[in-house]
């Protein structure tokens, strides 16, 4: 009947092969000659066959098993991310999708690589990993892909590795946005701007710094951007380093924190009476409070729920080798001021 969608029976007739052969080709099973695969593939293209992946997975009782490798530090942002993973795990249970989380040492290439190497395709179909871009991590990602495990880079990209997708905001644009806010909020006042970062190994922090520097130099040259203070997202380290920076540079007018964890910075600000312009990242209970108290002037954030949902969709599309909607997976940069905070 004209207008009917082509079926596997149509493919078999068109290619002159059995249904079993079509099934083996569609599911990439061994035992089919190259010339036969080419005939079936040609028939699929000529007929315009689009596979119903959901129905096929249901028929063979396909279960997706995805892992999130999340930094094990005390962090409201990463806790929020894990909460979203748990929530999605409950939501997706009826869709035969199982999610689990494993905490690893932040910025520790060796531990992250070991965790990736321990994954096997008979228990894990895909992994979303937050990791620094180092040769050790790159090689571990490559080995995981060789074993047939889908790999997506979460929050910070790993472009030198064969990862399948990156999920997160455009971090260079985030840094540029922070610089624009910083320059506008400090008006025409001269002085220095301090940058607090988690790690110089983390690509997202490097990209944010690059974007921040480019806009500050081009649009606000009267403000001097100081060398980054690397606190490792550690509250105690930040509390020790910040007073020393202010003792060394007496003309600091503002602080840009590119880290996801701000507890050390907030503790430092409690001890200061002098006003500062502070631009930070991620909307958490702590950063919300700092914004409401006037300690922070603006927050640049990303939706953790969207990040987790996108990670699952992209891992699933990679496993099934089907297209995805790139616009749906784009994580937006959100800017929060005291005046536009969403309800808790």
The 8 nearest C-alpha neighbors of each residue, nearest first, counted from 0:
[[1, 3, 2, 4, 5, 9, 6, 46],
 [2, 0, 3, 4, 5, 46, 6, 9],
 [1, 3, 0, 4, 5, 47, 46, 6],
 [4, 2, 1, 0, 5, 6, 48, 9],
 [3, 5, 2, 6, 48, 49, 47, 1],
 [6, 4, 48, 9, 3, 46, 7, 47],
 [7, 5, 9, 8, 4, 10, 48, 50],
 [6, 8, 10, 9, 11, 21, 18, 5],
 [9, 7, 11, 6, 10, 12, 18, 5],
 [8, 10, 6, 12, 7, 11, 5, 13],
 [11, 9, 7, 13, 8, 12, 42, 14],
 [10, 12, 16, 8, 14, 9, 13, 17],
 [13, 11, 15, 9, 10, 14, 8, 16],
 [12, 14, 10, 11, 15, 42, 9, 16],
 [15, 13, 11, 39, 12, 16, 38, 42],
 [14, 16, 12, 13, 11, 17, 10, 38],
 [17, 15, 11, 14, 20, 12, 18, 21],
 [16, 18, 20, 19, 11, 21, 15, 12],
 [17, 19, 21, 20, 11, 22, 8, 16],
 [20, 18, 22, 17, 21, 23, 16, 24],
 [19, 21, 23, 17, 22, 18, 24, 16],
 [22, 20, 18, 24, 23, 19, 25, 11],
 [21, 23, 19, 25, 20, 24, 26, 18],
 [24, 22, 28, 20, 26, 21, 25, 27],
 [25, 23, 27, 21, 26, 22, 36, 28],
 [26, 24, 22, 23, 27, 21, 28, 20],
 [25, 27, 23, 24, 28, 22, 21, 29],
 [28, 26, 24, 25, 23, 29, 22, 31],
 [27, 29, 23, 26, 24, 30, 31, 25],
 [30, 28, 31, 27, 23, 24, 32, 26],
 [29, 31, 32, 28, 23, 20, 24, 27],
 [32, 30, 29, 33, 35, 36, 20, 24],
 [33, 31, 35, 34, 36, 30, 29, 37],
 [32, 34, 36, 35, 37, 31, 38, 30],
 [33, 35, 37, 36, 32, 38, 31, 39],
 [34, 36, 38, 32, 37, 33, 39, 31],
 [37, 35, 33, 39, 38, 34, 40, 24],
 [36, 38, 40, 34, 35, 39, 41, 33],
 [39, 37, 35, 41, 36, 40, 14, 42],
 [38, 40, 42, 36, 41, 37, 14, 43],
 [41, 39, 37, 43, 42, 38, 36, 44],
 [40, 42, 38, 44, 43, 39, 37, 45],
 [41, 43, 39, 45, 40, 44, 14, 10],
 [42, 44, 40, 48, 46, 41, 45, 47],
 [45, 43, 41, 47, 42, 46, 40, 48],
 [46, 44, 42, 47, 43, 41, 48, 40],
 [45, 47, 43, 48, 44, 42, 5, 10],
 [48, 46, 44, 45, 43, 49, 5, 42],
 [47, 49, 43, 46, 5, 50, 44, 6],
 [50, 48, 47, 51, 5, 43, 4, 6],
 [49, 51, 52, 48, 55, 6, 54, 25],
 [52, 50, 54, 53, 55, 49, 56, 48],
 [53, 51, 55, 54, 50, 56, 319, 321],
 [52, 54, 56, 55, 51, 57, 58, 50],
 [55, 53, 57, 56, 51, 52, 58, 50],
 [56, 54, 52, 58, 57, 53, 51, 59],
 [57, 55, 61, 53, 59, 58, 54, 60],
 [56, 58, 60, 54, 55, 59, 61, 53],
 [59, 57, 55, 56, 60, 54, 61, 53],
 [58, 60, 56, 61, 57, 55, 54, 62],
 [61, 59, 57, 58, 56, 62, 95, 55],
 [62, 60, 56, 59, 57, 63, 95, 58],
 [61, 63, 95, 96, 60, 64, 97, 56],
 [64, 62, 96, 97, 124, 95, 65, 61],
 [65, 63, 97, 123, 124, 96, 98, 62],
 [64, 66, 125, 98, 126, 124, 123, 97],
 [65, 67, 126, 99, 100, 98, 127, 125],
 [66, 68, 100, 127, 126, 69, 128, 101],
 [67, 69, 128, 101, 102, 100, 127, 129],
 [68, 70, 102, 67, 129, 103, 101, 71],
 [71, 69, 105, 103, 102, 104, 72, 68],
 [70, 72, 102, 103, 104, 69, 105, 73],
 [73, 71, 70, 74, 105, 104, 77, 232],
 [72, 74, 71, 75, 78, 77, 260, 233],
 [75, 73, 76, 77, 72, 260, 78, 259],
 [74, 76, 78, 77, 79, 283, 73, 260],
 [75, 77, 79, 74, 78, 283, 80, 259],
 [78, 76, 80, 79, 74, 75, 81, 69],
 [77, 79, 75, 81, 80, 76, 74, 82],
 [80, 78, 82, 76, 77, 81, 75, 83],
 [79, 81, 77, 83, 78, 82, 303, 76],
 [80, 82, 84, 78, 83, 79, 77, 85],
 [83, 81, 79, 85, 80, 84, 78, 86],
 [82, 84, 86, 80, 81, 85, 304, 87],
 [85, 83, 81, 87, 82, 86, 88, 307],
 [86, 84, 88, 82, 83, 87, 81, 89],
 [87, 85, 83, 89, 88, 84, 82, 90],
 [88, 86, 90, 84, 89, 85, 91, 83],
 [89, 87, 85, 98, 91, 86, 90, 92],
 [88, 90, 87, 86, 92, 91, 85, 93],
 [91, 89, 87, 88, 92, 86, 93, 94],
 [92, 90, 94, 88, 93, 96, 89, 87],
 [91, 93, 89, 94, 95, 96, 90, 88],
 [94, 92, 91, 95, 90, 96, 89, 88],
 [95, 93, 91, 92, 96, 90, 62, 97],
 [96, 94, 62, 92, 93, 63, 97, 91],
 [95, 97, 63, 94, 91, 92, 62, 64],
 [98, 96, 64, 63, 88, 65, 92, 95],
 [99, 97, 65, 88, 66, 64, 96, 100],
 [98, 100, 66, 67, 65, 97, 101, 84],
 [101, 99, 67, 66, 68, 102, 69, 98],
 [100, 102, 68, 69, 67, 103, 99, 66],
 [103, 101, 71, 69, 70, 68, 100, 104],
 [104, 102, 70, 71, 69, 105, 111, 101],
 [103, 105, 71, 107, 70, 106, 110, 102],
 [104, 106, 70, 107, 103, 71, 72, 130],
 [105, 107, 131, 108, 130, 104, 201, 200],
 [108, 106, 105, 104, 109, 110, 111, 131],
 [109, 107, 111, 110, 136, 112, 106, 135],
 [108, 110, 112, 111, 107, 113, 135, 136],
 [111, 109, 113, 112, 107, 108, 114, 104],
 [110, 112, 114, 108, 113, 109, 107, 115],
 [113, 111, 115, 109, 139, 136, 114, 110],
 [112, 114, 116, 110, 115, 111, 109, 117],
 [113, 115, 111, 117, 112, 116, 110, 118],
 [116, 114, 112, 113, 117, 118, 139, 111],
 [117, 115, 113, 118, 114, 112, 139, 143],
 [116, 118, 114, 115, 113, 119, 112, 143],
 [119, 117, 116, 115, 123, 120, 114, 143],
 [118, 120, 121, 122, 123, 117, 146, 148],
 [121, 119, 123, 122, 124, 148, 147, 146],
 [120, 122, 119, 123, 124, 118, 64, 148],
 [123, 121, 120, 119, 64, 124, 118, 65],
 [124, 122, 120, 64, 125, 119, 65, 121],
 [125, 123, 148, 64, 120, 65, 149, 63],
 [126, 124, 149, 65, 148, 123, 150, 314],
 [125, 127, 66, 150, 65, 67, 128, 149],
 [128, 126, 67, 151, 152, 153, 150, 68],
 [127, 129, 68, 152, 153, 130, 67, 126],
 [130, 128, 153, 69, 152, 68, 155, 154],
 [129, 131, 128, 106, 132, 111, 155, 108],
 [132, 130, 201, 200, 106, 133, 202, 108],
 [131, 133, 157, 202, 130, 136, 201, 137],
 [132, 134, 136, 135, 131, 137, 108, 200],
 [135, 133, 137, 136, 138, 132, 139, 160],
 [136, 134, 133, 138, 137, 108, 139, 112],
 [135, 137, 139, 133, 112, 138, 134, 108],
 [138, 136, 160, 134, 140, 135, 139, 133],
 [137, 139, 141, 140, 135, 136, 134, 142],
 [138, 140, 136, 142, 112, 141, 137, 115],
 [141, 139, 143, 137, 138, 142, 136, 144],
 [140, 142, 138, 144, 139, 143, 161, 145],
 [143, 141, 145, 139, 144, 140, 138, 146],
 [144, 142, 140, 146, 145, 141, 148, 139],
 [143, 145, 148, 147, 141, 146, 142, 149],
 [144, 146, 142, 147, 143, 141, 148, 140],
 [147, 145, 143, 144, 148, 142, 120, 119],
 [146, 148, 144, 145, 120, 149, 143, 124],
 [149, 147, 144, 125, 124, 143, 146, 120],
 [148, 150, 125, 314, 144, 126, 124, 317],
 [151, 149, 126, 162, 163, 125, 127, 148],
 [150, 152, 164, 127, 163, 165, 162, 153],
 [153, 151, 165, 128, 156, 127, 129, 157],
 [152, 154, 166, 129, 128, 155, 127, 165],
 [155, 153, 167, 166, 129, 156, 152, 168],
 [156, 154, 203, 153, 202, 152, 129, 157],
 [155, 157, 152, 165, 158, 202, 154, 153],
 [156, 158, 132, 160, 159, 152, 155, 162],
 [159, 157, 160, 156, 162, 161, 132, 165],
 [158, 160, 157, 161, 137, 132, 162, 134],
 [159, 161, 137, 158, 162, 157, 140, 141],
 [162, 160, 141, 163, 140, 159, 158, 144],
 [161, 163, 150, 160, 151, 164, 140, 152],
 [164, 162, 151, 150, 161, 149, 165, 317],
 [165, 163, 151, 162, 152, 166, 150, 313],
 [166, 164, 152, 151, 156, 153, 167, 163],
 [167, 165, 153, 154, 152, 306, 164, 310],
 [168, 166, 154, 330, 153, 165, 169, 306],
 [167, 169, 330, 170, 331, 332, 301, 154],
 [170, 168, 172, 171, 173, 167, 332, 330],
 [169, 171, 173, 207, 172, 206, 168, 203],
 [172, 170, 210, 206, 207, 174, 173, 169],
 [171, 173, 175, 170, 174, 169, 176, 210],
 [174, 172, 170, 176, 171, 175, 207, 177],
 [175, 173, 207, 211, 210, 177, 171, 176],
 [176, 174, 210, 211, 172, 178, 173, 177],
 [175, 177, 173, 179, 174, 178, 172, 180],
 [176, 178, 174, 180, 175, 179, 181, 173],
 [179, 177, 181, 211, 175, 180, 176, 215],
 [180, 178, 176, 182, 181, 177, 183, 175],
 [179, 181, 177, 183, 178, 182, 184, 176],
 [182, 180, 178, 184, 179, 183, 177, 185],
 [181, 183, 179, 185, 180, 184, 178, 219],
 [182, 184, 186, 180, 181, 185, 179, 187],
 [183, 185, 181, 186, 182, 180, 276, 296],
 [186, 184, 182, 183, 188, 181, 187, 276],
 [185, 187, 183, 184, 188, 182, 181, 189],
 [188, 186, 185, 189, 221, 182, 183, 219],
 [187, 189, 186, 185, 190, 221, 222, 252],
 [190, 188, 221, 222, 187, 191, 252, 223],
 [191, 189, 250, 222, 252, 251, 223, 188],
 [190, 192, 251, 223, 222, 250, 224, 252],
 [193, 191, 224, 253, 251, 254, 252, 225],
 [192, 194, 254, 225, 255, 224, 253, 195],
 [195, 193, 255, 227, 254, 256, 228, 196],
 [194, 196, 256, 228, 227, 255, 257, 229],
 [197, 195, 229, 257, 258, 198, 228, 256],
 [196, 198, 231, 232, 258, 230, 229, 204],
 [199, 197, 200, 231, 201, 229, 196, 204],
 [198, 200, 201, 205, 204, 197, 229, 196],
 [201, 199, 198, 131, 202, 132, 106, 205],
 [202, 200, 131, 198, 204, 203, 199, 205],
 [201, 203, 205, 204, 155, 206, 200, 132],
 [202, 204, 155, 206, 205, 201, 170, 207],
 [205, 203, 207, 202, 206, 201, 257, 208],
 [206, 204, 202, 208, 207, 203, 209, 199],
 [207, 205, 171, 209, 203, 208, 204, 170],
 [206, 208, 174, 171, 204, 170, 210, 209],
 [209, 207, 211, 205, 206, 210, 174, 212],
 [210, 208, 206, 212, 207, 211, 205, 213],
 [211, 209, 175, 174, 171, 207, 213, 208],
 [210, 212, 174, 175, 178, 208, 209, 213],
 [213, 211, 215, 209, 210, 214, 216, 208],
 [212, 214, 210, 216, 211, 215, 217, 209],
 [215, 213, 217, 216, 212, 211, 218, 175],
 [214, 216, 219, 212, 218, 217, 213, 178],
 [217, 215, 220, 213, 214, 219, 218, 212],
 [216, 218, 214, 215, 219, 213, 220, 212],
 [217, 219, 215, 214, 216, 220, 182, 179],
 [218, 220, 215, 221, 216, 222, 182, 217],
 [219, 221, 216, 222, 218, 215, 217, 223],
 [222, 220, 189, 219, 223, 190, 188, 187],
 [223, 221, 190, 220, 191, 189, 219, 224],
 [222, 224, 191, 192, 225, 190, 221, 220],
 [225, 223, 192, 191, 193, 222, 226, 212],
 [224, 226, 193, 192, 223, 227, 191, 194],
 [227, 225, 228, 224, 194, 193, 195, 192],
 [226, 228, 194, 195, 229, 196, 225, 193],
 [227, 229, 195, 196, 230, 194, 226, 240],
 [230, 228, 196, 197, 198, 231, 227, 195],
 [229, 231, 237, 197, 232, 236, 233, 228],
 [230, 232, 197, 233, 198, 229, 196, 236],
 [233, 231, 197, 230, 260, 234, 258, 259],
 [234, 232, 231, 236, 235, 230, 237, 263],
 [235, 233, 263, 237, 236, 262, 238, 232],
 [234, 236, 238, 237, 233, 239, 263, 230],
 [237, 235, 239, 233, 238, 230, 234, 240],
 [236, 238, 263, 230, 240, 234, 239, 235],
 [237, 239, 235, 263, 236, 240, 241, 267],
 [240, 238, 236, 237, 241, 235, 242, 243],
 [239, 241, 237, 243, 238, 242, 236, 244],
 [240, 242, 244, 243, 238, 239, 237, 245],
 [243, 241, 245, 244, 240, 246, 239, 238],
 [244, 242, 246, 241, 240, 245, 247, 239],
 [245, 243, 247, 241, 246, 242, 248, 240],
 [244, 246, 248, 242, 247, 243, 249, 241],
 [245, 247, 243, 244, 248, 242, 249, 241],
 [248, 246, 244, 245, 243, 249, 242, 250],
 [249, 247, 245, 250, 246, 244, 251, 191],
 [248, 250, 251, 245, 246, 247, 191, 244],
 [249, 251, 190, 248, 191, 252, 245, 189],
 [252, 250, 191, 192, 190, 249, 253, 248],
 [253, 251, 275, 190, 191, 192, 250, 276],
 [252, 254, 276, 192, 275, 277, 251, 193],
 [255, 253, 193, 277, 192, 194, 256, 276],
 [254, 256, 194, 278, 279, 277, 195, 193],
 [257, 255, 195, 279, 258, 194, 196, 254],
 [256, 258, 196, 280, 204, 195, 279, 255],
 [259, 257, 197, 196, 260, 256, 280, 232],
 [258, 260, 280, 281, 76, 261, 257, 232],
 [261, 259, 258, 232, 74, 262, 76, 75],
 [260, 262, 264, 263, 265, 259, 258, 286],
 [261, 263, 265, 264, 234, 260, 266, 285],
 [264, 262, 234, 266, 237, 238, 265, 261],
 [263, 265, 267, 261, 266, 262, 268, 237],
 [266, 264, 268, 262, 267, 263, 261, 269],
 [265, 267, 263, 269, 264, 268, 262, 270],
 [268, 266, 264, 265, 269, 270, 238, 263],
 [267, 269, 265, 271, 270, 266, 264, 294],
 [270, 268, 266, 267, 271, 265, 272, 294],
 [271, 269, 268, 267, 272, 266, 265, 273],
 [272, 270, 268, 269, 273, 267, 274, 275],
 [271, 273, 274, 270, 269, 268, 275, 294],
 [274, 272, 271, 275, 268, 270, 252, 276],
 [275, 273, 272, 276, 271, 252, 294, 253],
 [276, 274, 253, 252, 277, 273, 254, 294],
 [275, 277, 253, 296, 254, 252, 278, 185],
 [276, 278, 254, 295, 296, 253, 255, 275],
 [279, 277, 255, 297, 296, 298, 295, 256],
 [280, 278, 256, 298, 255, 257, 299, 277],
 [279, 281, 299, 298, 300, 259, 257, 258],
 [282, 280, 300, 299, 259, 283, 298, 301],
 [281, 283, 300, 286, 287, 298, 280, 284],
 [284, 282, 286, 285, 287, 75, 281, 76],
 [283, 285, 287, 286, 288, 282, 75, 343],
 [286, 284, 288, 283, 287, 289, 262, 261],
 [285, 287, 289, 283, 288, 284, 282, 290],
 [288, 286, 290, 284, 285, 289, 283, 282],
 [289, 287, 291, 285, 286, 290, 292, 284],
 [290, 288, 286, 294, 292, 295, 287, 291],
 [289, 291, 295, 287, 293, 288, 292, 337],
 [290, 292, 288, 293, 289, 337, 287, 294],
 [293, 291, 289, 290, 294, 288, 295, 287],
 [292, 294, 290, 295, 291, 289, 296, 337],
 [295, 293, 289, 292, 290, 296, 268, 277],
 [296, 294, 290, 277, 293, 289, 297, 278],
 [295, 297, 277, 278, 290, 276, 293, 336],
 [298, 296, 336, 278, 335, 295, 279, 299],
 [299, 297, 279, 335, 280, 334, 278, 300],
 [300, 298, 280, 334, 333, 281, 279, 335],
 [299, 301, 281, 333, 280, 282, 332, 298],
 [300, 302, 332, 333, 303, 331, 281, 168],
 [301, 303, 305, 304, 306, 300, 330, 331],
 [304, 302, 306, 305, 80, 301, 307, 83],
 [305, 303, 307, 306, 302, 83, 308, 80],
 [304, 306, 308, 302, 303, 307, 309, 330],
 [305, 307, 303, 309, 304, 308, 310, 302],
 [308, 306, 310, 304, 309, 305, 84, 303],
 [309, 307, 305, 311, 310, 306, 304, 312],
 [308, 310, 312, 306, 307, 311, 328, 305],
 [311, 309, 307, 313, 308, 312, 314, 306],
 [310, 312, 314, 308, 309, 313, 315, 307],
 [311, 313, 309, 315, 310, 314, 316, 308],
 [314, 312, 316, 310, 315, 311, 309, 317],
 [315, 313, 317, 311, 316, 312, 125, 310],
 [314, 316, 312, 318, 313, 317, 311, 319],
 [315, 317, 313, 319, 321, 318, 314, 320],
 [318, 316, 320, 314, 315, 319, 313, 149],
 [317, 319, 315, 316, 320, 314, 149, 124],
 [318, 320, 316, 317, 321, 315, 52, 314],
 [321, 319, 317, 318, 316, 322, 315, 323],
 [320, 322, 316, 319, 323, 317, 318, 52],
 [323, 321, 316, 320, 324, 317, 319, 325],
 [324, 322, 325, 316, 321, 313, 312, 328],
 [323, 325, 327, 326, 328, 322, 329, 313],
 [326, 324, 328, 327, 323, 329, 322, 313],
 [327, 325, 329, 328, 324, 330, 323, 331],
 [328, 326, 324, 325, 329, 309, 330, 323],
 [327, 329, 325, 326, 309, 330, 324, 166],
 [330, 328, 326, 327, 331, 325, 168, 167],
 [331, 329, 168, 167, 328, 332, 301, 306],
 [332, 330, 168, 333, 329, 301, 302, 169],
 [331, 333, 301, 168, 300, 334, 299, 330],
 [332, 334, 300, 299, 301, 331, 335, 298],
 [335, 333, 299, 298, 300, 332, 336, 297],
 [336, 334, 298, 297, 340, 339, 299, 333],
 [337, 335, 297, 338, 339, 340, 296, 298],
 [336, 338, 291, 290, 339, 340, 335, 297],
 [337, 339, 336, 340, 335, 291, 341, 290],
 [340, 338, 336, 337, 335, 341, 334, 342],
 [339, 341, 337, 335, 338, 336, 342, 287],
 [342, 340, 339, 343, 335, 338, 337, 287],
 [343, 341, 340, 339, 287, 284, 338, 282],
 [342, 341, 284, 340, 287, 283, 282, 288]]
